[in-house]
Structure formats: C-alpha cells, structure tokens
C-alpha cells in the first residue's frame, strides 16, 4: 500500500495546503492516517476521492456564482513565450 504526503496530495488534486487541512478538520476530505506523527494519505483513497472532489468543487462554484459555466474538458491555458531583443 502506497502512502502519499500532504505535499504530494496538494500537487495531485490542485488544492491549497490550507484547504486540505480545513477539509481534514471538518471531516469532509480524503481519509488520512498519522504515521510517526505525520499525516499520510493512501493512494487508493486519493483515486476514489479524485472524481468526487471535482464534482464537489463545481457544485461550490455554481452555488457561489449561479452563472458559472464549466470550461470544456479540452480547455487548456496557453503559455505565451515572449522574447526580448536587446
């Protein structure tokens, strides 16, 4: 069984560290365990939680912003390269 650190979870599901802590305190987040005083998450729990998290986040956004429209799944932010000639 593979365990992930808090930092790894934050990077995988794109949530802030404080947001993850808040969910942990409320009991609404990913199940976790403490190993030698450090918080660890099972990778299998993260996979189960992943799809539910995005649905939850979308519901929160729609409640806060009723006119919110989810971007298409193939939408990506474009990186713009700028060169400066001296």
N, C-alpha and C positions, 0 to 999 in steps of 0.2 A: 504494500500500500504506500503510495507516494503522498507526502505532505508538502504543502506549499507555505511559504512565509507570507506575512501580510503584504510585503512589498511586491511579491510575485502576483498575488491576487489583485492588487490595485492595478498593476500593469495589464493583466489579462482582461479584466472586466471594465476598465476605464472608469473607475470611481475614485474619489479622493480618499486619502487615508482616514481623514476625519469622518467622512460619510460611512466608511466601512465600520469604524468604531461606534458611530451612532446606531447603525443597524444592529451591531452586536449587543449594545446596551439595551436596546428596545426588544431584542429577541426576534427581529424580523429579517435578519440577514442569513448568510451562509452558516450552517452549523460549524462550530470550531471546537478545538480542544487545546489544552495547555500542556506542553511538553517541556519539562525543565523550566517552567515559568514563562515560556514564550508561546504566543498564540500561533497555532498551526491550523491549516485547512486541508481537508482531504481533497485530492484532485477529483475524485468521483463525485463528491458533493458539489464542487465548483461546476462540473459539467451539467449536473441536474439543475442547478440554480441559474446557470447562464441564460437560458431561454426565458425563464420566468423573470429574471431581472430586467431584461429589455422590455418585456410586456408591462411590468410594474412601472418602469421609468416613463414609458409612453403614456400610461394612464395618469401619472402625476402631472406630466406636461399638459395633457389635454384638460385636466381639471383646472390647472392654474391658468392656462391660455386656451380658452374654448375654440379659438380659430386656428389652433396649431395644426399644421399638416406635416405628417412624417415625410422626410425626404425619401426618394426612391432608394431601394437597396443597392443599386449600382452607382449611387452618387458618391463621389469622392472629392475631397478638397484638392484642388490643383495647386501644385507648388510652382511658384514663379521664380525663375532664375534671373537675376539682374546682374549684368556685368558693368563694371565702372572702368571706363578707359581714362587713363591719366595722361 
